[in-house]
Amino acid sequence: MDRKLLNKNKYADSMPAEVRTLIRAGKISSQTSGMCSGYAQANLCVLPREYAYDFLLFAQRNPKSCPLLEVLDTGSRLPETSASGADIATDIPLYRVWENGILRGEYPDVVQFWRDDLVSFIIGCSFSFESLLIGAGIDVRNISEGCNVPMYVTDIDTVPAGVFSGKMVVSMRPIPYNQIVKAVTVTAAMPRVHGSPIHIGDPSVIGIKDIVHPDFGDAVTVKGGEVPVFWCCGVTPQSVVMNSKPSFCITHSPGHMFITDIPDADLIS
């Protein structure tokens, strides 16, 4: 299967620093699936220092949902290891700002909201293994249809830690029945970007009532002979924020990711 036919994103072959510069300049505001093929993308959760230990413990207890790639120093906007020269407050296409678990709004940058007590958690994202799925000859539907991945809140409880608890969020990609083993094998080798699927098949088993209407992202076509396959998703912290209601939080908007300099190959175990 021709990889080029599957990844139609105009920034598929761009370098992460180039795309981050365009995002910072306001020239890219879209979701990032398919961009910078071969480089890891990441979720973001930023919390006041008073919540940082509890969230670090939450991530440790829920490694499939919240695989940490980097934790920044208190007050810092500059990643040390995941993206040289990046600014975590400007280099994501769309951010969300939360107050007491309620979404205050979405913004192209969060410079105006930045505080010296904020701690940023950069969390692995399943967009990172999509290029490997494509390389294995598997159609990643959200990329071939040029849309965001569908994401759903499940009825699966995360493991609580401190003040944080809530339901797991998953992303879904339809996979032909005869390619499921290959998809599981490819993604299982990347535990730092969610790893193997959490569920394969009937969505109702994990509390998803209507697969056609995702809670986040866009619906994609599920063709005959395909099975919905669900991976843990880094939007889980947003579900947890809504449930746990910390006084303040910044996240990415679902599907609008932080593109790192980390090659996908470096995350294969």
Protein Blocks (a to p, Z undefined) as FASTA:
>chain_A
ZZklmmmcfklmpcfklmmmmmmnopaccdfehiaghiacdddddddfklmmmmmmmmmm
mmmlmccfbdcdehiabdfkloghiafklmcfbdcddeehiafbdcfbfklmpcfkbccd
ddddfklmmmmmmmnopacfklmnopacdddddfbdcddehjbgcddddddddddfklmm
mmmmmmmmmmmnopaafbecjfklnopablklcfbhjdddddehiacdddddfklmmmmm
mmnopabdcdddehiacddfbdfklmpZZ
